């Protein structure tokens, strides 16, 4: 990998089939096919540098596109988000990059690596969408992650909140094809990378949680055949299926867990997996006279992390929606 502290001058190349390849920066590469296409597709990973399985999958797809072993049928912007934390094999170096988008990086020290990078990534995405040909009718963004902890539902998607928007059946079908049978429908705007492309550019965007964090070389890539296949189909220009062939369960956030003070107490066990269930009346947290008890017959926790700084989100409680 090139020195991650250096912004590269864009470098262009033309493949034998006419696909134009532009190396925009370290970990940022654009493919423009020499045919009419209807989709602008952003595929990102390594916003957290220790989430290695998506890096390995997407790097192989890029290699195959460059070797012309993978068909290039749609315009694609690939982003490996955080090269410094990839080198360090850590989640981040200075600050969690996936809380810096939608312009929130402006509230941080702009000399920090992740802060500068988030600003650049927003600009690369903005330019990518601004340059799309008139044939393009849809925008998509799949931001690929793996989770810190185990999950009762190994693979799941997070669908960012956009006012008055519902999840299309075709995107639910994409998730099913990718072996993702759980989707979390957010109920408020956020500052993640997928929220940025949803809110600012009306893209159908998802944060995809594809398993658990493991070091490079320790991933069983057979567990990721579904997402690899689904992304390759889109890149090749295949249309999204009209309807999911497998059930995709939907969950909504019913309570956002915020760490409100140094005296705040958290009663979810440290070993709890994502989507662990808790019965009605269970006390999730307490801070003095304030507390939250499970209000529905059963609620499920995701992203529990009591070690976050005061004022930040320490997890989410979900309820499952009835199956259609």
Secondary structure, DSSP 8 states (H G I E B T S, - for coil): ---TTS----EEEE-TTS-EEEEEETTEEEEE-SS---EEEEEEE-SSTT-HHHHHHHHHHHHHHHTT-S---SEEEEEE--HHHHHHTSS-SSS-GGGSTTTGGGGS-TTSHHHHHHHHHHHHHHHHHHT--TT--EEEEEEEEEESS-BSSSSEEEE---TT----HHHHHHHHHTT--EEEE--S---SHHHHHHHHH--EEEEEEEEE---TT---GGGGHHHHHHHHHHHHT----SS-SS--EEEEEEEEEE--STT-EE-S-TT--BTEEEETT-EEEEETTEEEE--SSEEEEES--TTS-TTSEEEEEEEE----
